Amino acid sequence: MDFNGVIIDDEPIQMRAYQEILKEEGIEITEEAYLASLGMDDKTFVEAAYERAGKTPGTNKVLEITTAKTNRWRELIADELPLFPGLQNFIKKMSEEFALGIVSMAKREEIGHVLELSGLRDRFSIIVSAEDVQKCKPDPECYKIGFRLLDLARTHAGHLPMNHKDCLVIEDSPPGVIAGKTAGLKTLGVTNTVAAEALRNAGADAVATNLDDWMPDSMRRVFV
């Protein structure tokens, strides 16, 4: 599973935090520019924003901004954790029959923060974050790493090795769907961030409007 836009409904919050912080640097972040940057990690996002504005960040400026963004994001979700409706129930019922992992371009500290607050940490066997990869989505590196780690976790638990057909990617963005498909995995797009057509055009094998509508048996019927 992806994280932002799949587990936590915080794409608008991430955008707002960046808009506030980068405005102080004389850089405007439009909704169109933000959505065009889905799949990027924070460092790449900030560098791209500076490039679009025809500016060059000073020494340590990118780190300064990404740190400020995380701090502002924490403030914005402090009063109410914006998980998608039914998401906790979906994760609970799926984790009882399948091994789950998170593959995201978010910082590990942000992923960990949400999982601890929501009590969902134990539901996931592995986490792949921005710190674990060299290339952002739509590059398939993150999902190739995720597949290997999830397979390792399963074999350590006594299960047979996985085949690629046994592993499903759940994504909310076209770059994420492309990353999953290019890694040789089936993908389920969820229309939390972009329209179904965009997900299908990116190659999603199926599209959902609400993940909690899905049961383990329906996952098997559609994807196995």
N, C-alpha and C positions, 0 to 999 in steps of 0.2 A: 504494500500500500504506500502511495505517496502520503505526504503529511499535510502541508498547507493546501487547503482547498479540497481535501478528502477527509481528513480526521478533524482538523480545526478550521472553522469558518473565519479565517483571518486574512484572506487576501486583501479585502478593503482596509483592514487595520494595518497591515504591512505597508500598503500604498500610502495611507495617511501619515504614518510615521516617517516614511521617506520624504513625502512632500514637505512636511514641516521642517525636517532637518536640512534637506538640500536647498530649500528656499533661502535659508540663511547663507548658502554658498552662491546664490544667484542662479540656481538651476531649477527649472520647472519640470515637474513630473506630471504629465497628463495621464488620464486613465488609459488612453490608447497606447501610450509609451509603456506604461506599466504592464498591460496585458501582452504587449509584444515581447516583453522580457521574461515571461513565465518560463520556468525551467532553469533560470540562472541562479547561481549562488550569490550571496551578498556582495562579495568582492567584485565579481564580474558585473553585477547590476550597477554598482556605483561607478566602476570604470566606464561602462557603456553610457551612463548618464552624463558624465563629464565629457566624453567624446562627442556625444550629440550636441552638447552645449559649446563645443569648440574650446574646451578648457582642459587643463592638465592638473590633476591633483598634486599637491605638495607632498613632501616626505611624510609618511605616516598618516596622511589625511584620509585615505581609504579605510584604514583600521579605525581611525577616530570616528568616522561616520557610521561604519557598520556597528561599532560598539554602542554609539548613541542611539542607533535605530533599535537595537535589541533592548536597551534600557527603556526607551519610549514604548516599545511593543509590550514589555512587561507591565508598564503602568496602565496601558489601554485595556489589557485583559485581566487586570487585577480584581476588579469588582465582580466580573462574571466571565467564566471560561466559555468561549464561544464554540463549543463542539456542535457539530451538525446534529439536528434532531434524530434520535434513533441510532446514532452512531455507536454509542456504548453498547447497546443491545446487539447491534450487528457484530461488533468485535467479539462480544462474549460468546454468541452462538457459533460464530465461525471458528474461534480459537478452541472450542471444544472438539472440533473434528479436523481442523487443518492447522498446520504450522504457519504462523503469521510473522511477517517482517515489515519494517519500514524502510523505504528507499527514498531519500529526499535530499534536495539541495539546501535545506535549512541547516542552521548550526546545530550541532549535537546538544548544546546547552538549551536551546529553545525546545527541541524535541523532548529532551529529558524533563524540562520544567513542566510541560503540558501533561506528559504521561504520569508524572508524580502527582500533580494536582488532581488528575482525573482518576487515579487508581488503576490505570490501564497498563502500567509498565510490565507486569508479569504476563500479560497476554501476548507479548511479542518475543519471539526467539532471537531476532537479530535486528540491528539498526545500522543502516548505511547513511551517513550524513555528508555534508559538504566537505568536512575534513578528510574524508576517506577516498576522495576521487580527485583526479587531475582535470577532468573535462565535465562540463555541465550537460544536462539534457538539452538537446535531443541525442547527444552521444550515448551509446548503449553501455558505457563503462560501468555506470552505477548499478544497472540491473544485472550485468554479468557478475559483478562482485556480490550483489544481493543473492543471486541464484546460488553461487558457490557457498556462501556463508549459511544460507538456509538449508542447503543440502547437507552441509557438515553438521549443523545442529540436529537435523533429523537422524542422520546415521549414528551420531553419538547417543541419541535416544533409543537406538535399536531398530530404526526403520530401514527399509531398503533405500538405495540411492534414488534420487529423483531423475526423471526425464524432463526435458523442456516442456513437453505437453502437460506435465503434472503441475506446472507453476503458472499462476495467473497474476497479472499486474492490474492494479486498480488506480486509475489516473483521472485527473480533472482537466489536464491541459494537452493540446496537440503535441508540444515537445516531449511530454512525458509518455504519451502513447507511442510516439515514434521511437523513443528510447527503448521501451519495452518490446515493441515489435522487432526492432533491429537486433535486440538481444536474443531473438528467437522465441519469445514468450507470447502467450495469448494475453489480450488486454480487454478490460472492462472500463469503458469511459463513464464518468458520472458528471451530470450536467450542473455541477455546483458553481462553475466559473465561466464556462463558455457553452455555446449551444451544441446540441447533439450533432448537427451537421458538421461542425468543425472537428469533433471527435471522430466521427465516421470517416471524414476525409483524410484524417491523419492515420487511419487504419484500424481503429478500434473494432474488435470482433463483436462487441455488443455495447449497448449504451443504457445506463440506468438514470432515473431521475431521483430515486431514493434508495440508498443501499439497504436500508432495513427491510425493504420489500423482498429481498433475496434471502433464501434459506440455503443451508448446505446442499440439500437435494437438488434445488434449482440450479445451483452452481455446477453440480455434476452433470445435470441434464444438458445444460447449454455448452459447457466447455470441455467435457471429457469425450 
